[in-house]
Each structure stands twice: as C-alpha cells, then as structure tokens.
Amino acid sequence: MSIITAFLVVLNFVVTLTYFHKDEPREFLFYPYQLRRGKGIRGWLYAHFSHGGWAHFLFNMVALYSFGQGLEMVSPTALIVTYVVSGLAADAAVMLMRSNDPHYACLGASGSISGVVLTTIVFFPNISVGLLLLPIGIPGPLFAVLYIGLSLYLMRVTPYGISHEAHLGGAVAGLIIGAIMAPLGLSPLLDYFIGFLR
C-alpha cells in the first residue's frame, strides 16, 4: 500500500475506533446547524475520519485503498489535495442544504473518498469500476455520471441516514480537480459519451 493511502486508512481507523469508545459520540459528528453558528468545530473536523459502524468504515476504506493508490502513483499531491478539497466541498454541500436543520448530523470520509474515486476516473478514463452485485465492471466515465445522478436522486428521497449531499459535493469536486490536474482534463470522459452519438 502506498504511504499516503496507508496513512489515511490508519488515520480513519484510529479516529473511528476512538469514536466507538467515546462516552459522548456527538463530539465526532458534523452538525451544519451548529457550525453555521460557530459551534461544533471539533466534531466537524473529526467527522471527516469517523464512521458510524464497521461496515461503513470497511466500505469506505476499500474504496480509498482501491482508488487512492492509483492516484498516489500519479501524484501524491493529487491524492492529498483531492482528499482535503473534496471533504471541504462535501461539507459545503451539506451546509448549503442542511444548515437550517438543527437535528441533522453526519459523519464519515465518504465525501473525500467520492472525490478520490472521481478524480482517479478522470486520470484513468479506461478504468472499470467493479461493484459487489455485478459480475462485470462499469466503465469509469459511465460510473461517474451514474454516481452523481444517483446521489442527486437519493438526496431527494432519503432525507436522513446517508449523507448523499456529501457524496455529491465530494464527487463534483473530484471531477473539477481531475479536470485541472489530469493531462487531458475531462476530454477522455467527454469523448466516451460523444462516441455513443456517432
């Protein structure tokens, strides 16, 4: 495992494990309502690395391991920038859509990892994304569009539980970062879809 990817996995593990053993787990949750009022800053920071359960943790870390290493091989800086900026973009999306709800809270690295997945797809447009229930992989460009579309849909029909707002914000940031940093930008992804029109 690459050094930065390994560090991020270990950091997520340590913070998640600490969260599981805390008497006051609210300290590890991101409350956009509170943050808008200058409170809950510690929870906002911890929430980028803590997870609601081992299944949540493992799913995110498998995705980070699978895509983070490829991105790190291209550029360690790209991985760090993508993880941080996508996490902040995920927070911005949550703030934009949930900051008036005093009961809404979320946690997890999903926003950052969504960005890592999408940036990796931009760098490697020929990549195939495998899903557990499908016998074949989904072409990277198609997965990118489906992921964003599904996040938009689920955001409207599942108001609580999974933070699809964070997924959307992180994914869009990942596309933008990839467009800026990848040698060919978004051209290979656009060419993939233009190919269907020919």
NUDO-929418 format. One record per residue (C-alpha): residue number from 1; x, y, z. Coordinates in steps of 0.5 Angstrom, whole numbers, padded with zeros to 4 digits, m for minus. Layout:
! residues N
pt drenvex:NUM, px:X, py:Y, pz:Z
...
//
This chain:
! residues 198
pt drenvex:1, px:0000, py:0000, pz:0000
pt drenvex:2, px:0003, py:0007, pz:m0002
pt drenvex:3, px:0005, py:0011, pz:0004
pt drenvex:4, px:0000, py:0017, pz:0004
pt drenvex:5, px:m0006, py:0012, pz:0002
pt drenvex:6, px:m0004, py:0008, pz:0008
pt drenvex:7, px:m0003, py:0014, pz:0013
pt drenvex:8, px:m0010, py:0016, pz:0011
pt drenvex:9, px:m0013, py:0009, pz:0012
pt drenvex:10, px:m0010, py:0009, pz:0019
pt drenvex:11, px:m0012, py:0016, pz:0021
pt drenvex:12, px:m0019, py:0014, pz:0019
pt drenvex:13, px:m0018, py:0007, pz:0023
pt drenvex:14, px:m0016, py:0011, pz:0030
pt drenvex:15, px:m0021, py:0016, pz:0030
pt drenvex:16, px:m0027, py:0011, pz:0028
pt drenvex:17, px:m0024, py:0007, pz:0034
pt drenvex:18, px:m0024, py:0013, pz:0039
pt drenvex:19, px:m0031, py:0015, pz:0037
pt drenvex:20, px:m0033, py:0008, pz:0038
pt drenvex:21, px:m0031, py:0008, pz:0045
pt drenvex:22, px:m0033, py:0015, pz:0047
pt drenvex:23, px:m0038, py:0017, pz:0052
pt drenvex:24, px:m0040, py:0023, pz:0048
pt drenvex:25, px:m0040, py:0021, pz:0041
pt drenvex:26, px:m0043, py:0028, pz:0039
pt drenvex:27, px:m0036, py:0030, pz:0039
pt drenvex:28, px:m0035, py:0026, pz:0033
pt drenvex:29, px:m0041, py:0029, pz:0029
pt drenvex:30, px:m0042, py:0034, pz:0024
pt drenvex:31, px:m0048, py:0039, pz:0026
pt drenvex:32, px:m0048, py:0044, pz:0020
pt drenvex:33, px:m0053, py:0048, pz:0024
pt drenvex:34, px:m0048, py:0049, pz:0030
pt drenvex:35, px:m0042, py:0050, pz:0025
pt drenvex:36, px:m0046, py:0056, pz:0022
pt drenvex:37, px:m0047, py:0059, pz:0029
pt drenvex:38, px:m0039, py:0058, pz:0030
pt drenvex:39, px:m0040, py:0052, pz:0035
pt drenvex:40, px:m0038, py:0044, pz:0034
pt drenvex:41, px:m0032, py:0046, pz:0030
pt drenvex:42, px:m0028, py:0040, pz:0034
pt drenvex:43, px:m0034, py:0035, pz:0031
pt drenvex:44, px:m0033, py:0038, pz:0024
pt drenvex:45, px:m0026, py:0036, pz:0024
pt drenvex:46, px:m0027, py:0029, pz:0027
pt drenvex:47, px:m0033, py:0027, pz:0022
pt drenvex:48, px:m0028, py:0027, pz:0016
pt drenvex:49, px:m0025, py:0021, pz:0019
pt drenvex:50, px:m0030, py:0018, pz:0024
pt drenvex:51, px:m0035, py:0012, pz:0021
pt drenvex:52, px:m0042, py:0010, pz:0024
pt drenvex:53, px:m0040, py:0003, pz:0024
pt drenvex:54, px:m0035, py:m0002, pz:0022
pt drenvex:55, px:m0039, py:m0004, pz:0015
pt drenvex:56, px:m0039, py:0004, pz:0014
pt drenvex:57, px:m0031, py:0004, pz:0015
pt drenvex:58, px:m0029, py:m0002, pz:0011
pt drenvex:59, px:m0033, py:0000, pz:0005
pt drenvex:60, px:m0030, py:0007, pz:0005
pt drenvex:61, px:m0023, py:0004, pz:0006
pt drenvex:62, px:m0024, py:m0001, pz:0001
pt drenvex:63, px:m0026, py:0005, pz:m0004
pt drenvex:64, px:m0020, py:0009, pz:m0001
pt drenvex:65, px:m0015, py:0003, pz:m0002
pt drenvex:66, px:m0017, py:0001, pz:m0009
pt drenvex:67, px:m0017, py:0008, pz:m0012
pt drenvex:68, px:m0012, py:0012, pz:m0007
pt drenvex:69, px:m0006, py:0008, pz:m0009
pt drenvex:70, px:m0007, py:0009, pz:m0017
pt drenvex:71, px:m0008, py:0017, pz:m0016
pt drenvex:72, px:m0002, py:0017, pz:m0011
pt drenvex:73, px:0002, py:0013, pz:m0016
pt drenvex:74, px:0001, py:0019, pz:m0021
pt drenvex:75, px:0002, py:0024, pz:m0016
pt drenvex:76, px:0002, py:0024, pz:m0008
pt drenvex:77, px:0000, py:0032, pz:m0008
pt drenvex:78, px:m0006, py:0030, pz:m0012
pt drenvex:79, px:m0009, py:0025, pz:m0007
pt drenvex:80, px:m0008, py:0030, pz:m0001
pt drenvex:81, px:m0011, py:0036, pz:m0005
pt drenvex:82, px:m0017, py:0031, pz:m0007
pt drenvex:83, px:m0018, py:0028, pz:0000
pt drenvex:84, px:m0018, py:0035, pz:0003
pt drenvex:85, px:m0021, py:0039, pz:m0002
pt drenvex:86, px:m0027, py:0034, pz:m0003
pt drenvex:87, px:m0028, py:0034, pz:0004
pt drenvex:88, px:m0029, py:0041, pz:0004
pt drenvex:89, px:m0033, py:0041, pz:m0002
pt drenvex:90, px:m0038, py:0036, pz:0001
pt drenvex:91, px:m0038, py:0040, pz:0008
pt drenvex:92, px:m0040, py:0046, pz:0003
pt drenvex:93, px:m0046, py:0042, pz:0000
pt drenvex:94, px:m0048, py:0039, pz:0007
pt drenvex:95, px:m0048, py:0047, pz:0010
pt drenvex:96, px:m0052, py:0049, pz:0004
pt drenvex:97, px:m0057, py:0044, pz:0004
pt drenvex:98, px:m0058, py:0042, pz:0012
pt drenvex:99, px:m0055, py:0048, pz:0016
pt drenvex:100, px:m0062, py:0050, pz:0018
pt drenvex:101, px:m0064, py:0044, pz:0021
pt drenvex:102, px:m0062, py:0043, pz:0028
pt drenvex:103, px:m0063, py:0036, pz:0028
pt drenvex:104, px:m0058, py:0034, pz:0022
pt drenvex:105, px:m0052, py:0031, pz:0023
pt drenvex:106, px:m0047, py:0027, pz:0019
pt drenvex:107, px:m0040, py:0023, pz:0020
pt drenvex:108, px:m0035, py:0019, pz:0015
pt drenvex:109, px:m0030, py:0020, pz:0010
pt drenvex:110, px:m0035, py:0019, pz:0004
pt drenvex:111, px:m0034, py:0026, pz:0001
pt drenvex:112, px:m0027, py:0026, pz:0001
pt drenvex:113, px:m0027, py:0019, pz:m0002
pt drenvex:114, px:m0032, py:0020, pz:m0007
pt drenvex:115, px:m0027, py:0026, pz:m0009
pt drenvex:116, px:m0022, py:0021, pz:m0010
pt drenvex:117, px:m0026, py:0016, pz:m0014
pt drenvex:118, px:m0028, py:0021, pz:m0019
pt drenvex:119, px:m0021, py:0024, pz:m0019
pt drenvex:120, px:m0018, py:0018, pz:m0021
pt drenvex:121, px:m0023, py:0016, pz:m0026
pt drenvex:122, px:m0021, py:0023, pz:m0030
pt drenvex:123, px:m0014, py:0021, pz:m0029
pt drenvex:124, px:m0015, py:0014, pz:m0032
pt drenvex:125, px:m0022, py:0014, pz:m0036
pt drenvex:126, px:m0021, py:0007, pz:m0038
pt drenvex:127, px:m0021, py:0004, pz:m0031
pt drenvex:128, px:m0027, py:0000, pz:m0030
pt drenvex:129, px:m0031, py:0000, pz:m0023
pt drenvex:130, px:m0033, py:m0006, pz:m0020
pt drenvex:131, px:m0039, py:m0007, pz:m0016
pt drenvex:132, px:m0040, py:m0013, pz:m0011
pt drenvex:133, px:m0047, py:m0015, pz:m0014
pt drenvex:134, px:m0045, py:m0014, pz:m0021
pt drenvex:135, px:m0041, py:m0019, pz:m0025
pt drenvex:136, px:m0037, py:m0014, pz:m0029
pt drenvex:137, px:m0034, py:m0007, pz:m0028
pt drenvex:138, px:m0038, py:m0001, pz:m0030
pt drenvex:139, px:m0034, py:0004, pz:m0035
pt drenvex:140, px:m0031, py:0009, pz:m0031
pt drenvex:141, px:m0034, py:0015, pz:m0035
pt drenvex:142, px:m0041, py:0012, pz:m0034
pt drenvex:143, px:m0040, py:0010, pz:m0027
pt drenvex:144, px:m0038, py:0018, pz:m0026
pt drenvex:145, px:m0045, py:0020, pz:m0029
pt drenvex:146, px:m0049, py:0015, pz:m0025
pt drenvex:147, px:m0046, py:0016, pz:m0018
pt drenvex:148, px:m0047, py:0024, pz:m0019
pt drenvex:149, px:m0054, py:0022, pz:m0022
pt drenvex:150, px:m0056, py:0017, pz:m0016
pt drenvex:151, px:m0053, py:0022, pz:m0011
pt drenvex:152, px:m0058, py:0027, pz:m0013
pt drenvex:153, px:m0064, py:0023, pz:m0013
pt drenvex:154, px:m0062, py:0020, pz:m0007
pt drenvex:155, px:m0061, py:0026, pz:m0003
pt drenvex:156, px:m0069, py:0028, pz:m0005
pt drenvex:157, px:m0072, py:0021, pz:m0003
pt drenvex:158, px:m0068, py:0020, pz:0003
pt drenvex:159, px:m0067, py:0026, pz:0008
pt drenvex:160, px:m0064, py:0022, pz:0014
pt drenvex:161, px:m0059, py:0017, pz:0014
pt drenvex:162, px:m0054, py:0017, pz:0009
pt drenvex:163, px:m0051, py:0024, pz:0007
pt drenvex:164, px:m0052, py:0024, pz:0000
pt drenvex:165, px:m0050, py:0031, pz:0000
pt drenvex:166, px:m0043, py:0030, pz:0002
pt drenvex:167, px:m0043, py:0025, pz:m0003
pt drenvex:168, px:m0045, py:0030, pz:m0009
pt drenvex:169, px:m0040, py:0035, pz:m0006
pt drenvex:170, px:m0034, py:0031, pz:m0006
pt drenvex:171, px:m0036, py:0028, pz:m0013
pt drenvex:172, px:m0036, py:0034, pz:m0016
pt drenvex:173, px:m0030, py:0037, pz:m0013
pt drenvex:174, px:m0027, py:0031, pz:m0015
pt drenvex:175, px:m0029, py:0032, pz:m0023
pt drenvex:176, px:m0026, py:0039, pz:m0022
pt drenvex:177, px:m0020, py:0037, pz:m0019
pt drenvex:178, px:m0019, py:0032, pz:m0024
pt drenvex:179, px:m0020, py:0037, pz:m0030
pt drenvex:180, px:m0015, py:0042, pz:m0027
pt drenvex:181, px:m0009, py:0037, pz:m0026
pt drenvex:182, px:m0010, py:0031, pz:m0031
pt drenvex:183, px:m0006, py:0032, pz:m0037
pt drenvex:184, px:m0012, py:0031, pz:m0042
pt drenvex:185, px:m0017, py:0034, pz:m0037
pt drenvex:186, px:m0024, py:0032, pz:m0038
pt drenvex:187, px:m0023, py:0031, pz:m0045
pt drenvex:188, px:m0023, py:0023, pz:m0045
pt drenvex:189, px:m0029, py:0023, pz:m0041
pt drenvex:190, px:m0033, py:0027, pz:m0046
pt drenvex:191, px:m0030, py:0023, pz:m0052
pt drenvex:192, px:m0033, py:0017, pz:m0048
pt drenvex:193, px:m0040, py:0020, pz:m0049
pt drenvex:194, px:m0039, py:0023, pz:m0055
pt drenvex:195, px:m0038, py:0016, pz:m0058
pt drenvex:196, px:m0045, py:0014, pz:m0057
pt drenvex:197, px:m0047, py:0019, pz:m0061
pt drenvex:198, px:m0043, py:0017, pz:m0067
//
